[in-house]
Each structure stands twice: as C-alpha cells, then as structure tokens.
C-alpha cells in the first residue's frame, strides 16, 4: 500500500467514530437536562409474517416511558441459534447498560464473546445496534440519517430483479421493468435459480452409476451461454438500462476471469459474486484483463474480508448484508472505508430480508457519498400492516417514512399471529446445486 492509500485508509477508519460523536452531541442538545437512559428490558419477537419468512427482531425498552427501539437479527438459515444467542447471552448482559453509548456497546458486545465476527454474533450485534440507533433517533426527534450527517441524495435507487426462460422472455421482462421506471435491472437466465443457463437437465448427460440424478451445473455450459444472452438483450433494449447479473459464486477462478472478459462489451453495471469468498485473490486477475465492474460480499461477515479488495481497488461494489456485518455502525464504517478508494456500496437487502434491515441500510445509503445501489425488496400488504412505516419503492427508488429513528414500528400482536414454522426439513439449510458427478457447487 502506498503512502496515499495509507492516508486514505486512515481517514476512512476514523470517520465513522467521529460521526457517532456528532450524533451524541445532537442528542445531548435535544435531551439536555433529561435523566440518564438505560436499557430496562428487552424481548425477542419471532414471526413468519404470514409467509415463509423467518424473521427475528429485538425490541429494546428503555428507562424512559414509551421509548424503545427495534433491530433486525435476520438469519433465515440459523434462526434458532440467533434467538438463543439473543435470549441467553446478549439480553442478560445488556440490561442496565447506558443506551446512549452505541459505539461502546457495539465494541463491548463484539468482544464479550471472545471469538468475534462470526455470522450469528454479527446478527446479534446488528439487532442491538439498529435498536440503539432507533432509540437515539426517537429521543432526538429525528431520522437516523440526520444523525449520520443528513441526506446526500433525495431517495435511494434500487435495482429490479428480472430474467427469462429464453432470450426473448428476458428482453420482454427487461422492457417491462423499464416501462415501470427502473433504471437498474438484474437479468438472470433459464430455469433452476442461480446458475441458470448452465444446468444440464435432470437425468441427462453421462453420470456415475446410481449417483446424483438431478439438474447438474456445468461451468463450461454457463460460460458459453450467458455472454450470448447479454449480447441479445443489449441488441434489443439498447444502452439505456443499467444491467446486472449474479453468478452466485458458481465459477472457478479461470472461468470467473473469462466470463468477466466476455461480458465486458455489454457494459454491465456490475457482475455479482463471480467468485466464492474462498477465491477472492482471483479478482487481481480479472482486473488485468477487463473493466467489467465487480460486486462482492453477500456472504461476507468479517470486515477484513472486504478490506484488501477495497484498498487495492479490486472491486467496484461491496455487497454485504447490514444484518450480517453488525448493523448500522458497521455499515457506516464500511461506507466510509469505501469512499476514498472509489468503491461503492450495494447492500444485499433482497430475498428473505425484512423491512427493519431494509431501513437500516436505507439510512446509511441516503447519507453516504459512497452509496452505489441497493437491492429491491417488495413486501406484501400484511407486512406493511405488521411493520407500519415500512419503506416504499416507487419507480425504482426506495423512500423512508421520514419519522424519527428508523421510521417504522412493529405490531407485536399481529406478528404473534404468524409464528415461525417448526424445525424445517434439513434444518432450514440453504439449498445447494451439484455438478454432474454429484459434487456440491458453492452458493
């Protein structure tokens, strides 16, 4: 790292604590003369939200009458482990603590487990951190983004999810998104989920006797299919839409480099997770052969996984999930790190994520110059009733409620009507793909 990069890194690392200090000063001005604020009680709220969601929220209740905060501990695949960590470990430790000291509580909660930065512990940290920011904003009478420096944009641009079973359907769906006002559109292809375009149908192909018979992912097939899809889509929709594609870590290093090179002419907004986190050194090879923008980090939980990629400018977007890295405090630090190196944030807030997590990302996004894009997530009417103040996406932009704190609340009685399902088949594990010889493909 050269001297300039060291100075930039130092500036980024010190910026987030300074912002927390500014927030403390703002609250002090608004709450001068009020008694100290402590965490008096806490509860874990679990709900399926009327669907197949597995949502876990933390409600922190303070010593000030009627003042509480809500945070998300979203983890659809180790849900009960997160619940136990909250109920048995965090809450007993947290009761009686000073609710104003977000930075101190974040660090103390991180280090109290000794082994830190694991996914479950980060979910716990995130729930606490979001709830504390929610409390601080409500007590000060302002949205969290005001405490992070205020808005730097009018709304948060999001990208839509589209695809097609064939090229013509992909084009038609992209055009549908464009007509609805979307400027950024992710395009997946074929059937079978991520890796579509690279699957050998179930039962076809030469397979080991008595072995795996399901659809099988083949890297070479994927590599030969996807560039042609984007060539066709671009030829029909023109240069206006900003197109994205998610590989979901299915490729080996050499093929990740080659796919990035072949997609270069079609001007993607970004290519997501072309490499698994175990293979991130290959991003250096990608940079040498093409300018296809790279987004990575959806399955990252440790901050030092991201650090070399940002500082060496090997990626263009960091794709971490706010609830997986430690909440608003961690996300703001990451955004501040990215800014001097020209890397943008693209927080992963789609799929099974919840509105609290979405709003936590929103407050960082709308107040950060390092913001790039956010993933869309639409929720059914029941969720908007259960979590009043949910964000709303209109013509490709996410809008918050503008209310103090995170800007949303939770109807606990309604959430309780939709409890989590019992133990799911396979423990609720993430479904993985396999190759034709039966080996697991990294998700």
N, C-alpha and C positions, 0 to 999 in steps of 0.2 A: 504494500500500500504506500503510495507516495505521500508527500507532506500535505498536499492539498486535500487528498482524500481523508487523511487523519484529522485535519481541521474540520472538514465537513461532517465526519462521523462524530467528532466531539460536540459540535453544535447540535446535531440531531439528538444525541443521547441526553443532553442537558435540557432540551427544550420542554419535554413533557413534564418533568417535575416542576419546572417554572410555571407551567400552565396550571398545575394543581395548586400552586401557591397563589396564583391570581384568583382562582376560584375561591380559595379560602378567604382572601381579602374581600371579595364581593359579598360572600355570605356574611362575613363579620360586619360589613357596613349595614346589611339588611337586618341582622339579628342582634345588633348591639344592645346589651342590657338583658338579653334573654338568658335563662339558666342553661347550664351545660346540657348537651344532648347525648343520651346513651341508648344503647340497644337494650330494650326491656324484654322483648320476646321475639320469637321467630317461628315460622311454620313453613312446612314444605307442602306445596299444592301440586298434585299429580292429576293429569287429565288426558283423555284421548281426544278431547274437543269434538266429539261426535264423529270422528273419522278414524283413520289408522295412525294418528299421531301418537307419540309417546313423549309428552311434554312434562317437564318438571320446572316449577317456579319456586323461588324463595321469596317469602314476604318477611321483611324486617320491620318490626314495630318498635317505635322509639318511646322515650320518656315524655315526649310532648304529645298531648292529647290529639288524636286523629292523624298524626304524622307517621307515615310508613312508606316503604319503598318496595319495589318488585324487581326481581332479577331472573334471568334465564340460566338454567343449568342443562341446556339441551344436549342430549346424547341418546339417540334412538337405539343404540346397539349395546350399551352397558347401563341401561336406565336404572336398574335396581342398585347397582354399585354406586351410582351418583347419589341416589336417595339415601342410602346408608351412610355415605360419607358426609352428607349434609346433616342428617339427624343425629348420628352417633359421634361425629367428630367436630364439625365446624360449629354448629349451633351452641353446644355446651361451652365451647371456648369463646364464642363471640358475645354471649350475653354479658351485659355490663360494660362493654367497650364503648369508647367515645366514637359516635357515629360521624363526626366531622373529619376524622383523621383517615381519609381514604388511602392515601399513599402508604402510611404507616401500617394500616390494617392489611393492605394488599401484600406488602412485603412480609409482615409477620405471619399471615395465613399461608403464604407460599413456603416459608422456611420452617414452619412448625411441623410439617410432615417429614422433614429432613430430606427425603428423596423428592425433588420438585420437578415441575414442568411435565408431569405425566398427564395424559388426557383427562382422567377422572378428576384429578386435583385441579386442573385448569377449569373444568366445568364448575366446580365448587367455587373457585376464585371468581369466575365470571358472574355467577349468581349473586354473590356477596357484593362485588364491585358495582354491578349495574344497580342493585338496590340502594347502595350508598349514594351513588350519583343521583338516583331518583329522589332520595330524601333531601340531598343537598339542594337540588334544583327547586323542589317544592318549598323548602324552608325559605329560600331566597326569592321565590316567586318568579322564576324564570326558567325557560327550557335549558336543558343541559348544554346545547350547542352555544348558548350565550356565555356559559361559564368556561367554554373551551376556546373562546376568542371571537365568537359571533360567526354569522354566516359569511362564507366567501362565494356562495352561489345561491340562486333562487330556489332550486329544487335539486333532487338527486337523480341524475339519469340512470336508467336501468336497461338491461338487455332482455329481450324476449327469447323464449325457447321455441324453436321450430325444427322441422325435419320432414322427411318423406320416405315412403317405401320405395320410391323410384325418383329419378331426376325431375320429372315433370311435376310430381306432387311436392317435392322440395321447393321448386320455383313458385308454385301456386301458394304455398304456405308462407314463404318469404314475402310475396306480394301482398298477402292478407295482412301480415304484420305491418308492412309499410303503410298500407291504407289506414291502419288503426293508429298511426302516429309514431311507431317505433323506428328509431334510427339505428339501434344496435340489435342485431339478431343472431342468435346462436343457431347453427344449422347442423343437426345430426342426420344420420342416413340409415336407411334399411330397417330391418327388424332385429329384435334381440337386445335392445338397450345400447349401452355404451359399447363401442367396438362394432356397431352396425356397419355393414359394408365389408366386414372381414370375417363373417361367420360361414362355416361350412354347415349346411343343414343337418339336423339330427338324422343319424342313420346312414349318411352319405360319406364317401371317402374311405380310404383304406385304414382300418382301425385294428388295434390289438384284439385278439380273440377274447370274447367275454368281457371286454373292457367298457370304457365310457361310451355311451351311445347318443348323448345329447348334442346340441349345436356346439360347434368347436371353433374357437377363434384361431385365425391363421394370419400372422403378421404380413406375409407377402401379398395375400389377397387384399388385405386392408390398405396396404401401401399402393397397390395398383388401382384401387377403386376410388379412394377419397379425393385425390387431386383432380380426377376427371369430373367428379361431382361439382366441385367448386368452379372448375372451368365452365361447366354448363350453366350453373346458377349465375355466375358473373355475366355470361354472354346474354342472359335473358333479363336480368334486373339492373345491369349497368353498375357504375362505380358508386352510386349514392349510398346504399345501405352499408353499414359497417358490420362485416360478417365475422363470426367467431366459430370455433369448433373445439370440442372437448374430446381428447384422446383417452382420458381416464387412466393414464399410466400403463396402457396395454403394450407398449413397444419396448424393444431392447434399444440399447444406445445407438447402434449404427442405423437402425431403421427410423429412430426418432430424428436423427440428423437428416436422413434422406427425405422423410416426409416434410420436414420444415423447409428443406431446399425446394422440393417440388411445389409447395404451396406458395412460395414467395411471389410468383407473378399475379396472384389473385387478391393481394392486398388485404389480408385478414387484419381485423382489429387486434385479435390475439389468438394464438393456439394454446389451448389449456392443457396442462399436465401431460405433455408429450412424453415425459419421463417419470418414473416412480421416484419417490424421495430417496431411495437407496442408490439411485444412479445420477444424482444431480451434477456430478463432475462433467457429464457429457454436454451440459449447457455451454461449456467453453468451446467444444467442437462445433456446436450449432452456430455460435456467433461468428465463427471463421468462414462459414460457407453461405450464409444468407441473412436477411434482415427481417424474417418473419417474427413479429412480436411474440414473446413468450410470457405466459402466465402460469404461476405455480404456487402451491402452498395449501391446497384444500385439506390435505391430511397432515399438515404440519401442526405440531403443538409446542415444540421447543423453539424459543426465539433465535437460538444460534443456528438453526437450520436455515433460516432466512438470511441471516447476516452476511455470509460470503457472497450469496447471489446478488444482493443489493449493492454491497460495497464494490464488487467487481463489475457491476452493471451487466450481469449475465442474463437478467430477466427484465421484463418491462412492466409486469404487474404482479403484485403479491396477492394471493387468493385465500388467505387464511379466513377461518370462521371465527367471529368475535367470541362466541361462547366456548371455543376450543383453545383460545390462547390466553384467556384470563380477563376478558371483559373490556370495558371502555378504556381503563387506564393502560392496559397492554396495547390495545389497538391504536390509541393516540400516540404512544411511543413508537410503534411500528411506522405509522404515517410520518412522524417527524424524522425518523431514520431515512425513510424513502425519499423525502423531498429534495435534499441536496444532491442526491445521486440520480435524479430524474426518473425514478421508478414510481409507478402509480399504485394505488390500492384498488382492489376489485373484490371486496369481501364476499365470501361464499355464503349467501343467505337464502338459497332456494331449497327445494326438496322438503325434507321433514322439519325444517326450521320453523320457529314460532314468531309471533309478532313482537314480543319483547326483545328478542335477539335482533330482529329486523330494525327496530327503532334504536337500539344501542348503536348499530352500525350507521344508521341514518345520522345520528348526532355527530359522530366522528366525520362522516363523509361531508356533510354540509359545512363543516367548519375547517376542513383541511385542504390546503393548496395541493397536496399530494394525491387527492382523490382522482380516480380514473373512471370507474363504472361500478355499479352494484348489480348483483343478480336479482331478477324479479322473483316475487313470491306472492301469489294471489291466495286469499283465504275466503272460505265460504261464509255466508251470512251469519251462521251460528257463531263462528269465531269472532266476528265483529261485535256480536252481542255479548259474548263472554268476556272480551277484552276491549271495552269501549275506548276509543281514542286510537285504534289501530291506524297505521299508516295507510294511505291510499295511493294507488298507481293510476295515473291518468295520462294517456298518450305518451307513454314511455318515461314518465317522471314520477318519482316517489315523493309524496308530501306527508309531513308530520302534522299533528294536531295543533302545534304551537302552544300547548298548555305547559305549565311548569313541570320540571323533572323530565322523565322520558316521554310524558304526554299521554300515557294510557293507564288504564286501571284493570282490575280483574274482578269479575263477579264469581266469588267463591262458591256460592250455592249452585250456580249454573255449571261451573266446572266440575263440581262433585257429582252431578247427574250423569257425567260421562267419564267414569273411572278408567284407569289404564286396564288393558286386557291382562289376563293372567300370563303366565310364562308362555312366550311364543315358541312355536316349533323351532328347534335348533338354537334356542336361547335368544332368538331375535337377531341372529348374526347377519351381517351384510352378505348378500348373495354374490358369489364369485363365478367368473367364467373359467372354462377349461380349454386346453388345446386338444387336438385330435387323439393324442396318446394318453389323455387323462390328467395332465399336469395343471395345477392352478395357475391362472393368469392374475397378475397383480391388479387390484382395482385402483 
